[in-house]
């Protein structure tokens, strides 16, 4: 599964008969930190997602599963709407702060 945001929709007047009635969305792939990654792509809509929503989508043969028993000729389908995103990245280890060693002054000219 992949993560993205719906940024628009596509209208097609002529398409494969198995795709009649299927909505098609423009989805911008995202990183878990919500940064754009890659080019926008066209996904069929298996759940009723709208513009601006965070979604997850599948690619390949699994993209046609939400439309069973039909097998429309599609490669990507939105299969879920994301409610919240929580990203916990490990914090880098910080080297301990070490105080510099005291400087030693020579006592050549000082009292003995």
ABEGO torsion letter per residue (X at the ends): XBBBBBAEBBBBABBBAAABGBBBBBBBBBBAAGBBBEBBBBBBBAAGBBBGBBBBBBBEAAAAAAAOABBBBBABBBABBBABBBBBBBBBBBBBBBBBBBBBBBAAABBX
